[in-house]
């Protein structure tokens, strides 16, 4: 009886490579990333309504690879806050998070709208949920709370092997790789160390 591992067709370990004028070349990770840039997945978070002192607004950034599967950000409003200043506070809370910084995530705000950006295709697997803990504000999420628009290579932050369907993939730390959206989703669901 064959071993379980024999059912998987091994793939070579990726050294970043590109096809230039019909020839396969090896290149540094930086050159590979320059050749295959990453686009950001994004979502908008719109705060509206009447603000009041003591109101609290919360968003959860959900991804299995995050500690506990999510990062929660709650902001508290004070007298004189507007939807614009509430959006600024939320964007700052996201930008100040060390874990999100490690993923290259950032947010900015304009009036009452926060735009959250996550680099590369991993961002397409992030969902956002929201709640008004206390207050009369409302929070609306674009695209039903699912981030979208990310593309380009993934960057493993550790060396690991991953079996997907009938194929066995070997990922090496800090060596970018272009993989299908289905594999990115499987890696994200499994909480694998990719950026």
C-alpha positions in Angstrom: 0.0 0.0 0.0 1.5 3.4 -1.0 2.3 6.0 1.7 -0.1 8.9 2.1 2.6 11.3 0.9 2.8 9.4 -2.4 -0.6 10.7 -3.3 0.7 14.2 -3.6 2.8 15.4 -6.6 5.7 17.3 -5.2 6.4 20.8 -6.5 9.8 22.3 -6.5 10.7 24.9 -3.9 10.2 28.3 -5.4 13.2 30.5 -5.9 11.7 33.8 -7.2 11.8 33.5 -11.0 10.5 35.5 -13.9 10.2 35.0 -17.6 12.1 37.7 -19.4 12.1 37.6 -23.2 11.1 33.9 -23.1 13.9 32.9 -20.7 13.3 31.8 -17.1 15.6 33.8 -14.8 16.3 33.7 -11.0 16.1 37.0 -9.2 16.2 38.5 -5.7 12.9 38.7 -3.8 13.1 42.5 -4.2 13.4 42.3 -8.0 10.6 39.7 -8.1 8.3 42.0 -6.1 9.3 44.9 -8.4 8.3 42.8 -11.4 5.1 41.5 -9.8 3.8 44.4 -7.6 1.0 43.8 -5.1 -2.3 45.7 -5.2 -4.1 46.5 -2.0 -7.4 44.9 -1.0 -9.7 47.6 0.5 -13.0 48.4 2.1 -14.7 51.5 3.2 -16.3 52.0 6.7 -18.8 54.9 6.7 -19.8 56.4 10.0 -23.0 58.5 10.1 -25.6 59.8 12.5 -25.4 62.0 15.5 -22.4 61.7 17.8 -22.5 62.2 21.6 -20.1 62.1 24.5 -19.5 58.5 25.7 -20.6 56.8 22.4 -18.5 53.8 21.5 -18.0 52.3 18.0 -16.4 49.0 17.3 -15.0 47.2 14.2 -13.6 43.6 14.1 -11.0 42.7 11.5 -11.4 39.0 10.9 -8.7 36.6 9.5 -7.8 33.1 10.9 -4.1 34.1 10.8 -4.6 36.9 13.3 -4.3 36.2 17.1 -7.7 34.8 18.1 -8.8 35.1 14.5 -9.6 38.8 14.7 -8.4 42.2 15.9 -11.0 44.5 17.5 -10.8 48.2 17.6 -13.2 50.2 19.8 -13.2 54.0 19.8 -14.9 56.2 22.4 -16.3 59.6 21.5 -16.1 62.8 23.5 -18.1 66.0 23.5 -17.4 67.9 20.3 -16.6 64.8 18.2 -18.2 64.6 14.7 -18.4 61.7 12.3 -15.2 63.1 10.7 -13.3 63.0 14.0 -14.8 59.5 14.8 -13.5 58.3 11.4 -10.0 59.8 12.2 -10.0 58.0 15.6 -10.9 54.7 14.0 -8.2 55.1 11.2 -5.6 56.0 13.9 -6.5 53.0 16.0 -6.1 50.7 13.0 -2.8 52.3 12.0 -1.4 52.1 15.5 -1.9 48.4 15.9 1.5 46.6 15.8 0.1 43.3 14.4 -1.7 45.1 11.5 1.5 47.1 10.9 3.3 43.8 10.5 0.9 42.9 7.7 1.4 46.3 6.0 -2.2 47.3 6.8 -3.1 51.0 7.0 -6.2 53.1 7.1 -7.0 56.7 6.2 -10.1 58.8 6.7 -12.0 61.6 4.8 -15.0 63.2 6.4 -16.9 60.2 8.0 -15.4 57.5 5.8 -12.5 55.2 6.7 -10.7 53.3 4.0 -8.9 50.2 5.2 -6.1 48.8 3.0 -4.4 45.4 3.1 -1.6 44.5 0.7 -1.7 41.6 -1.6 -4.2 38.8 -2.2 -4.4 37.8 1.5 -6.5 41.0 2.0 -9.2 39.4 -0.1 -9.8 36.9 2.7 -10.3 39.6 5.4 -13.8 40.4 6.5 -14.9 43.4 8.7 -17.8 43.4 11.1 -19.0 46.4 13.1 -21.2 47.4 16.0 -22.3 50.5 17.8 -21.6 49.6 21.4 -23.4 52.6 22.6 -24.8 55.7 20.7 -27.1 56.6 17.8 -24.4 56.4 15.1 -24.5 53.9 12.2 -21.6 52.2 10.5 -21.9 51.0 6.9 -19.4 48.6 5.3 -18.8 48.5 1.5 -19.0 45.1 -0.3 -21.0 43.5 2.6 -17.9 43.7 4.8 -15.6 41.7 2.6 -12.3 43.3 1.5 -11.5 43.0 -2.2 -9.1 44.1 -4.9 -5.8 42.6 -3.6 -3.5 40.9 -6.0 0.1 39.9 -6.6 2.4 37.5 -4.8 2.1 36.2 -1.2 5.1 36.4 1.1 5.6 33.6 3.5 7.0 34.7 6.9 8.1 31.2 7.8 9.1 28.0 6.0 6.3 25.5 5.8 4.8 22.8 3.7 1.1 22.8 2.6 -1.0 20.1 1.0 -3.8 21.4 -1.3 -6.0 19.0 -3.1 -3.6 16.7 -5.0 -0.5 18.9 -4.8 2.1 19.5 -2.1 3.5 23.0 -1.9 6.7 24.0 -0.1 6.9 27.6 0.9 10.2 29.3 2.0 10.3 32.2 4.4 10.6 35.6 2.7 10.5 34.2 -0.8 7.5 35.6 -2.7 5.3 33.4 -4.8 2.5 33.8 -7.2 -0.3 31.3 -6.3 -3.9 31.0 -7.3 -6.7 32.7 -5.3 -7.9 29.3 -4.2 -4.5 28.5 -2.6 -4.4 31.9 -1.0 -7.8 31.3 0.5 -6.8 27.8 1.7 -3.6 29.2 3.3 -5.6 32.0 5.0 -8.3 29.6 6.3 -5.5 27.4 7.7 -3.9 30.4 9.4 -0.6 29.9 7.6 2.2 32.5 8.1 1.8 34.6 4.9 1.6 38.3 4.2 
